[in-house]
Amino acid sequence: MRPPGNEVNMATEPLLADSVVVIKSERRMILYSQGRAFRIYNVAIGLDPVGPKMRQGDGRTPEGRYYIDYRKPDSFYYKALHISYPNQEDRERARAYGFSPGGGIMIHGVQPGAPYDHYAMTEGCIAVTNTEIEEIWALVPDHTPIEIRA
């Protein structure tokens, strides 16, 4: 197990991520550049971690392909990178069941003064420490693709 934010290869460390992968079952987020992992973080995820997000309020972290579409420097949870959920597939799935797909899914820190526990649960977001979100903020540009896997 690699500690949060640990470098994979400092000698060839890229400056910016060109993709992000979250593996929910491992509670891990990996930053990649040119196909090589260069940062790995332990993450907290939705309170119902099994399966894709189906509807607003289900407590699940979505699964699929998205991108970082904007930043919130003044987030309630310190800083946040917004994920482009829901995509077309998510909207169609929710509509088929008569639900709203929800939204507001982000990679974020924790409320200032609150403790961080990567086994804690979110309402569907991906949470890291405030030190880690500072690093992620600098390494992950807007429009970076993010794949969230089971």
N, C-alpha and C positions, 0 to 999 in steps of 0.2 A: 504494500500500500504506500503510495507516494503522498507526502504531506501536501496540504492545500497550497496552490500557487507555486509549487516546486518546479524548477527548471528541468527540462528534459535534456537539453544540450546547449549549454551557455556559449560554447565556442562558435557555434553556427547560429546563434539565436537571431531570428528575423525580427524586424522592427514592428510589423503589424500582422494581425491575423487576416487570412483570406477565407477562412471558414471556421465554424464552431460546431462541435458535436456534443450533445448532452445524452448520456446514457442513464436513463431513469433508474433501472434496476441496480446500477452500481453507484448511484448518486454522485456522478462525475460529470464534469464539463471539461472538454479538451479544446484548446486553441491550436489551430493548424496554420502553417504558412508553407506554400508550395508542396503540400502533401505530407509535411513533417510536423508532428506534434511538438509544441515548444512550451506549453503550460498546461497543467492539469490541476483542477480544483475539486474539492469536495463541495457538494451543494445540497441545500435543502430544497425539496420539491413539494408538490401538492399533497394534501392530507389523504387523498385516495390515490396512491401512486400506480396502481395497476390499471392499465388500459388507457386509451386516448380520451381526451376531454370530449364530452358529448354535448354538454349544455352549460349555460351560465349557472354558476353556483354549485357545480358538482364536486369541486375541490380537487379536480384532476389537472395535471400538467399536460398540455397537448402533446401529440406525437405527429411528426411530419416535417415538411421542409418549409422554412420561413426565412425571413431576413430581419436584420436590425433596421427598423424604419425611422426611429428617432430617439432622442435622449431626453431624460428629465433630470436636470441638475438639481432641482428643488423637490425631489420625491420625498414623500412621507418616510420612505425607507432609505434615507440618505441620498443616494444617486441611483438612477435606473436607466437601463437600455430597453426600449420597448421592442417586443417581438411582433411581427406582422400577423399574428393569429387574430382572427380566423382566415384561412385561405379558402378558396372556392370549394374544395372537398369538405372542409369543416362546415361551411355554411349549408351545403347541400345535405350533409348528414343530419345536422340539427333540424333543418327544415322538414326532412322526411319524418322526423319524430314529433314535429310541432313545437320545437324548442327554439330559443335564442341561443346561438353558440357562445355568447359571452365575449369577453375581450379583456383588454388591460393586462395582458400577460407580459411580464418583464423579467429581466435579470436585474436584481437589486441587492443593495446592502441591507443593513438592519436599522431600525429606528435608533437614533443617537441615544446612547446610554443603555440600550437593551443588550443582553448577552446573545451570542451567536452559538447555535448548536446545529451542525449539519444534519442531524437526525430530526430536528424540529420540522414541522410541517408548515407549508404556505397554503394559500387558497388557490394555487395553481401556478404561481410564479416560480422562479428559480432564484434562490437566495444564496449569497456568499457573505463573507465578512466585509466590513467597510474598507479595510485595507485592500482586500482583493478586488472590490468593485472599483477602487481607484486605479488599480493596475489594469483591469479589464477595460475600463473607460478609455485608458490611453492606448491599449493594444488592439481594440476592436472598432474599426471605423463603421460609420453608418453604411447601410446596404450590404453588410457582410452576411452571407448565407449562414443559417443555423439549422442543423438537423437535430430533431429531438427524437430519440429512439426509446423503445420499451426497455 
